[in-house]
Amino acid sequence: MDREETNCIREIEGADAYCNRTGNRVARVTAFYREHPGVPLMGGDKTYSLYVKEESGGTVQVKAVRPWPSAKTGKINTEPIIKIYRE
């Protein structure tokens, strides 16, 4: 887990979020989530994918993004990150 990015998003957005940097391409992350029934792809291309799943306790969003700006510094990072938000 990317603790720094997770903590920044939690503080700035007030969201229940978890962030994980990955060595996999966004396309590979997209393919992984496509194999899971009940987690529909809401949008995406080579640089991002967004999945949204409705659960009894709320909504879960999974975003795979590359490149992405750091929530703390604004620096553009080129390795992919997976961000999971619970609403």
DSSP file (Angstrom, degrees, kcal/mol; ACC not computed):
  #  RESIDUE AA STRUCTURE BP1 BP2  ACC     N-H-->O    O-->H-N    N-H-->O    O-->H-N    TCO  KAPPA ALPHA  PHI   PSI    X-CA   Y-CA   Z-CA
    1    1 A M              0   0    0      0, 0.0     2,-1.2     0, 0.0    19,-0.3   0.000 360.0 360.0 360.0 140.6    0.0    0.0    0.0
    2    2 A D     >  -     0   0    0     17,-3.0     4,-2.5     1,-0.2    17,-0.3  -0.753 360.0-176.1 -87.7  93.2    1.2    3.5   -0.8
    3    3 A R  H  > S+     0   0    0     -2,-1.2     4,-2.9     1,-0.2     5,-0.2   0.871  76.1  53.5 -63.6 -39.7    0.7    5.0    2.7
    4    4 A E  H  > S+     0   0    0      2,-0.2     4,-2.2     1,-0.2    -1,-0.2   0.945 113.9  40.7 -62.9 -48.6    1.7    8.5    1.8
    5    5 A E  H  > S+     0   0    0      2,-0.2     4,-2.4     1,-0.2     5,-0.2   0.906 115.7  52.1 -67.0 -41.0   -0.8    8.8   -1.1
    6    6 A T  H  X S+     0   0    0     -4,-2.5     4,-2.3    13,-0.2    -2,-0.2   0.944 111.9  45.5 -58.9 -49.3   -3.5    7.0    0.9
    7    7 A N  H  X S+     0   0    0     -4,-2.9     4,-2.3     1,-0.2    -1,-0.2   0.884 112.0  51.8 -64.8 -39.0   -3.1    9.3    3.9
    8    8 A C  H  X S+     0   0    0     -4,-2.2     4,-3.3    -5,-0.2     5,-0.3   0.932 111.0  46.9 -63.6 -45.5   -3.1   12.5    1.7
    9    9 A I  H  X>S+     0   0    0     -4,-2.4     4,-2.3     1,-0.2     6,-0.9   0.911 112.0  51.2 -63.6 -40.9   -6.3   11.5   -0.1
   10   10 A R  H  X5S+     0   0    0     -4,-2.3     4,-0.8    -5,-0.2    -1,-0.2   0.914 116.7  40.3 -61.6 -42.2   -8.0   10.6    3.2
   11   11 A E  H  <5S+     0   0    0     -4,-2.3    -2,-0.2    -5,-0.2    -1,-0.2   0.933 122.5  38.5 -72.2 -47.1   -7.0   14.0    4.6
   12   12 A I  H  <5S+     0   0    0     -4,-3.3    -3,-0.2    -5,-0.2    -2,-0.2   0.933 131.5  24.9 -72.8 -47.7   -7.7   16.2    1.5
   13   13 A E  H  <5S-     0   0    0     -4,-2.3    -3,-0.2    -5,-0.3    -1,-0.2   0.604  93.0-131.8 -95.6 -13.4  -10.8   14.5    0.2
   14   14 A G     << +     0   0    0     -4,-0.8     2,-0.3    -5,-0.6    -4,-0.2   0.786  58.8 146.3  65.8  26.1  -12.1   13.0    3.4
   15   15 A A        -     0   0    0     -6,-0.9     2,-1.2     1,-0.0    -1,-0.2  -0.653  62.2-120.0 -98.5 150.7  -12.5    9.7    1.5
   16   16 A D  E     +A   86   0A   0     70,-0.9    70,-2.6    -2,-0.3     2,-0.3  -0.777  60.8 158.5 -82.1  97.0  -12.1    6.2    2.7
   17   17 A A  E     -A   85   0A   0     -2,-1.2     2,-0.4    68,-0.2    68,-0.2  -0.899  35.1-166.0-131.7 153.3   -9.4    5.4    0.2
   18   18 A Y  E     -A   84   0A   0     66,-2.2    66,-3.1    -2,-0.3     2,-0.4  -0.997  11.5-163.8-137.0 133.2   -6.6    3.0   -0.3
   19   19 A C  E     -A   83   0A   0     -2,-0.4   -17,-3.0   -17,-0.3     2,-0.4  -0.947   7.5-179.7-123.0 140.3   -3.8    3.4   -2.9
   20   20 A N  E     -A   82   0A   0     62,-2.5    62,-2.9    -2,-0.4     2,-0.2  -0.969  20.0-141.0-140.3 120.7   -1.4    0.8   -4.2
   21   21 A R  E     -A   81   0A   0     -2,-0.4     2,-0.3    60,-0.2    60,-0.3  -0.552  26.2-165.1 -75.9 147.4    1.4    1.4   -6.7
   22   22 A T        -     0   0    0     58,-2.3     7,-0.0    -2,-0.2    -2,-0.0  -0.972  32.0-143.8-136.5 149.4    1.8   -1.4   -9.2
   23   23 A G  S    S+     0   0    0     -2,-0.3     2,-0.2    56,-0.1    -1,-0.1   0.473  76.8  99.7 -85.4  -3.3    4.4   -2.6  -11.7
   24   24 A N  S    S-     0   0    0      1,-0.1    -2,-0.2    56,-0.1     2,-0.0  -0.544  80.2-110.0 -84.5 148.8    1.6   -3.7  -14.0
   25   25 A R     >  -     0   0    0     -2,-0.2     4,-1.9     1,-0.1     3,-0.5  -0.355  29.8-111.8 -68.4 156.9    0.3   -1.7  -16.9
   26   26 A V  H  > S+     0   0    0     20,-0.3     4,-2.8     1,-0.2     5,-0.2   0.880 118.9  59.0 -57.6 -38.4   -3.1   -0.2  -16.7
   27   27 A A  H  > S+     0   0    0     19,-0.3     4,-2.1     1,-0.2    -1,-0.2   0.864 105.1  49.0 -60.8 -36.1   -4.3   -2.7  -19.4
   28   28 A R  H  > S+     0   0    0     -3,-0.5     4,-2.1     2,-0.2    -1,-0.2   0.898 111.3  48.5 -71.3 -39.8   -3.3   -5.6  -17.2
   29   29 A V  H  X S+     0   0    0     -4,-1.9     4,-2.2     2,-0.2    -2,-0.2   0.915 111.3  51.6 -63.4 -42.4   -5.1   -4.2  -14.2
   30   30 A T  H  X S+     0   0    0     -4,-2.8     4,-1.9     1,-0.2    -2,-0.2   0.917 109.0  49.9 -59.7 -44.7   -8.1   -3.6  -16.4
   31   31 A A  H  X S+     0   0    0     -4,-2.1     4,-1.0     1,-0.2    -1,-0.2   0.885 108.2  54.3 -62.5 -39.3   -8.0   -7.2  -17.6
   32   32 A F  H >< S+     0   0    0     -4,-2.1     3,-0.8     1,-0.2    -2,-0.2   0.943 111.3  43.2 -60.0 -49.4   -7.8   -8.5  -14.0
   33   33 A Y  H >< S+     0   0    0     -4,-2.2     3,-1.4     1,-0.2    -1,-0.2   0.790 104.5  64.6 -71.2 -26.9  -10.9   -6.6  -13.0
   34   34 A R  H 3< S+     0   0    0     -4,-1.9    -1,-0.2     1,-0.3    -2,-0.2   0.799  95.5  60.7 -62.9 -27.1  -12.8   -7.6  -16.1
   35   35 A E  T << S+     0   0    0     -4,-1.0    -1,-0.3    -3,-0.8    -2,-0.2   0.556  88.4  85.2 -76.8  -8.1  -12.5  -11.3  -15.0
   36   36 A H  S X  S-     0   0    0     -3,-1.4     3,-1.3    -4,-0.2    -1,-0.1  -0.845  77.7-137.2-101.8 110.8  -14.5  -10.5  -11.8
   37   37 A P  T 3  S+     0   0    0      0, 0.0    -2,-0.1     0, 0.0    -3,-0.0  -0.314  86.3  31.1 -63.5 145.7  -18.3  -10.6  -12.3
   38   38 A G  T 3  S+     0   0    0      1,-0.1    16,-0.2    15,-0.0    -2,-0.0   0.484  94.1  96.4  86.3   2.4  -20.2   -7.9  -10.6
   39   39 A V    <   -     0   0    0     -3,-1.3    -3,-0.2    -6,-0.2    14,-0.2  -0.754  64.0-162.6-122.0  83.4  -17.5   -5.2  -11.0
   40   40 A P        -     0   0    0      0, 0.0    12,-1.5     0, 0.0     2,-0.4  -0.388  20.0-119.0 -76.0 142.2  -18.5   -3.4  -14.2
   41   41 A L  E     -B   51   0A   0     10,-0.2    10,-0.2     1,-0.1     3,-0.1  -0.647  26.3-175.8 -74.4 125.0  -16.1   -1.2  -16.2
   42   42 A M  E     -     0   0A   0      8,-3.6     2,-0.3    -2,-0.4     9,-0.2   0.652  62.2 -32.2 -97.8 -19.7  -17.4    2.3  -16.3
   43   43 A G  E     +B   50   0A   0      7,-1.1     7,-2.4     2,-0.0    -1,-0.4  -0.923  67.3 139.3 174.6 162.6  -14.7    3.8  -18.6
   44   44 A G  E     -B   49   0A   0     -2,-0.3     5,-0.2     5,-0.2     2,-0.2  -0.886  16.8-172.2 163.2 167.8  -11.1    3.6  -19.6
   45   45 A D        -     0   0    0      3,-2.6     3,-0.3    -2,-0.3    -2,-0.0  -0.729  64.8 -54.0-156.1-154.0   -8.4    3.7  -22.1
   46   46 A K  S    S+     0   0    0     -2,-0.2   -20,-0.3     1,-0.2   -19,-0.3   0.717 134.2  43.7 -70.4 -18.7   -4.6    3.0  -22.1
   47   47 A T  S    S+     0   0    0      1,-0.2    19,-2.6   -21,-0.1     2,-0.3   0.616 121.9   7.7-104.5 -14.3   -4.0    5.5  -19.3
   48   48 A Y  E     - C   0  65A   0     -3,-0.3    -3,-2.6    17,-0.2     2,-0.3  -0.994  48.8-165.2-158.9 158.9   -6.9    4.7  -16.9
   49   49 A S  E     -BC  44  64A   0     15,-1.9    15,-2.2    -2,-0.3     2,-0.4  -0.982  10.2-158.7-144.5 149.2   -9.8    2.4  -16.0
   50   50 A L  E     -BC  43  63A   0     -7,-2.4    -8,-3.6    -2,-0.3    -7,-1.1  -0.991   7.9-177.5-133.1 125.2  -12.7    2.9  -13.6
   51   51 A Y  E     -BC  41  62A   0     11,-2.7    11,-2.7    -2,-0.4     2,-0.4  -0.946   5.3-166.6-119.2 142.7  -14.8    0.2  -12.1
   52   52 A V  E     - C   0  61A   0    -12,-1.5     2,-0.4    -2,-0.4     9,-0.2  -0.997   4.1-175.4-132.6 130.3  -17.8    0.9   -9.8
   53   53 A K  E     - C   0  60A   0      7,-2.9     7,-2.8    -2,-0.4     2,-0.5  -0.989  17.9-141.5-128.4 128.0  -19.5   -1.7   -7.6
   54   54 A E  E     + C   0  59A   0     -2,-0.4     2,-0.3     5,-0.2     5,-0.2  -0.747  26.4 178.5 -85.8 129.0  -22.6   -1.1   -5.6
   55   55 A E  E >   - C   0  58A   0      3,-3.6     3,-1.6    -2,-0.5    -2,-0.0  -0.820  44.4-103.4-124.2 166.7  -22.6   -2.9   -2.2
   56   56 A S  T 3  S+     0   0    0     -2,-0.3     3,-0.1     1,-0.3    -1,-0.0   0.823 122.9  47.4 -60.7 -30.6  -25.0   -2.9    0.6
   57   57 A G  T 3  S-     0   0    0      1,-0.2     2,-0.3    -3,-0.0    -1,-0.3   0.459 127.8 -76.6 -89.9  -0.8  -22.8   -0.5    2.6
   58   58 A G  E <   -C   55   0A   0     -3,-1.6    -3,-3.6     2,-0.0     2,-0.4  -0.980  67.5 -35.5 143.3-155.7  -22.3    1.9   -0.3
   59   59 A T  E     -C   54   0A   0     -2,-0.3    28,-3.0    -5,-0.2     2,-0.5  -0.865  39.1-158.1-112.1 139.0  -20.3    2.3   -3.5
   60   60 A V  E     -CD  53  86A   0     -7,-2.8    -7,-2.9    -2,-0.4     2,-0.4  -0.975   8.5-166.4-116.2 128.8  -16.8    1.1   -4.2
   61   61 A Q  E     -CD  52  85A   0     24,-2.5    24,-2.6    -2,-0.5     2,-0.5  -0.946   3.0-165.7-113.7 135.2  -14.7    2.7   -7.0
   62   62 A V  E     -CD  51  84A   0    -11,-2.7   -11,-2.7    -2,-0.4     2,-0.4  -0.984   9.8-176.4-120.0 122.0  -11.5    1.2   -8.3
   63   63 A K  E     -CD  50  83A   0     20,-2.9    20,-3.2    -2,-0.5     2,-0.5  -0.972  12.6-166.7-121.0 131.2   -9.4    3.4  -10.5
   64   64 A A  E     +CD  49  82A   0    -15,-2.2   -15,-1.9    -2,-0.4     2,-0.4  -0.981  23.1 178.1-112.1 125.9   -6.2    2.4  -12.2
   65   65 A V  E     -CD  48  81A   0     16,-2.5    16,-2.0    -2,-0.5   -17,-0.2  -0.977  19.3-158.8-137.4 140.9   -4.3    5.4  -13.5
   66   66 A R  S    S+     0   0    0    -19,-2.6     2,-0.1     1,-0.4    12,-0.1  -0.806  80.9  21.6-160.0 122.9   -1.0    6.2  -15.3
   67   67 A P  S    S+     0   0    0      0, 0.0    -1,-0.4     0, 0.0    11,-0.2   0.650  84.2 168.8 -78.0 171.1    0.3    8.9  -15.1
   68   68 A W  E     -E   77   0B   0      9,-1.9     9,-3.1    -3,-0.2     2,-0.3  -0.997  32.5-117.8-150.5 146.4   -1.1   10.5  -12.0
   69   69 A P  E     -E   76   0B   0      0, 0.0     7,-0.2     0, 0.0     2,-0.2  -0.667  34.5-111.3 -86.9 139.8   -0.4   13.6   -9.8
   70   70 A S     >  -     0   0    0      5,-2.5     4,-1.6    -2,-0.3   -65,-0.0  -0.466  17.0-139.6 -64.2 134.6    0.7   13.1   -6.2
   71   71 A A  T  4 S+     0   0    0      1,-0.2    -1,-0.1    -2,-0.2   -66,-0.1   0.796 101.6  42.1 -65.9 -27.5   -2.0   14.4   -3.9
   72   72 A K  T  4 S+     0   0    0      3,-0.1    -1,-0.2     1,-0.1    -2,-0.0   0.914 132.9  12.9 -86.1 -47.5    0.7   15.9   -1.6
   73   73 A T  T  4 S-     0   0    0      2,-0.1    -2,-0.2     0, 0.0     3,-0.1   0.656  85.8-127.0-108.5 -19.4    3.1   17.5   -4.1
   74   74 A G     <  +     0   0    0     -4,-1.6    -3,-0.1     1,-0.3     2,-0.0   0.385  56.7 151.3  82.4  -4.7    1.3   17.5   -7.5
   75   75 A K        -     0   0    0     -6,-0.1    -5,-2.5     1,-0.1     2,-0.5  -0.351  50.4-118.3 -61.0 137.6    4.4   15.7   -9.0
   76   76 A I  E     -E   69   0B   0     -7,-0.2     2,-0.4    -3,-0.1    -1,-0.1  -0.699  28.5-159.1 -82.5 122.4    3.4   13.6  -12.0
   77   77 A N  E     -E   68   0B   0     -9,-3.1    -9,-1.9    -2,-0.5     4,-0.1  -0.817  10.3-161.7-101.9 141.6    4.2    9.9  -11.3
   78   78 A T        +     0   0    0     -2,-0.4    -1,-0.1   -11,-0.2     3,-0.1   0.592  63.6  89.1-102.4 -12.2    4.6    7.6  -14.3
   79   79 A E  S    S-     0   0    0    -11,-0.1   -11,-0.1     1,-0.1   -56,-0.1  -0.656  88.2-100.7 -83.8 145.1    4.2    4.2  -12.6
   80   80 A P        -     0   0    0      0, 0.0   -58,-2.3     0, 0.0     2,-0.4  -0.229  36.7-163.9 -63.5 150.6    0.6    3.0  -12.4
   81   81 A I  E     -AD  21  65A   0    -16,-2.0   -16,-2.5   -60,-0.3     2,-0.5  -0.989  12.1-145.8-133.9 144.9   -1.4    3.3   -9.2
   82   82 A I  E     -AD  20  64A   0    -62,-2.9   -62,-2.5    -2,-0.4     2,-0.5  -0.958  16.7-167.4-109.5 124.7   -4.6    1.6   -8.1
   83   83 A K  E     -AD  19  63A   0    -20,-3.2   -20,-2.9    -2,-0.5     2,-0.5  -0.959   2.3-166.3-115.9 126.1   -6.9    3.8   -6.0
   84   84 A I  E     -AD  18  62A   0    -66,-3.1   -66,-2.2    -2,-0.5     2,-0.4  -0.956   6.9-172.3-115.2 122.3   -9.9    2.2   -4.2
   85   85 A Y  E     -AD  17  61A   0    -24,-2.6   -24,-2.5    -2,-0.5     2,-0.5  -0.916   8.9-160.7-114.3 138.4  -12.5    4.5   -2.8
   86   86 A R  E      AD  16  60A   0    -70,-2.6   -70,-0.9    -2,-0.4   -26,-0.2  -0.984 360.0 360.0-117.9 127.3  -15.4    3.5   -0.5
   87   87 A E              0   0    0    -28,-3.0   -27,-0.1    -2,-0.5    -1,-0.1   0.389 360.0 360.0-107.7 360.0  -18.4    5.9   -0.3
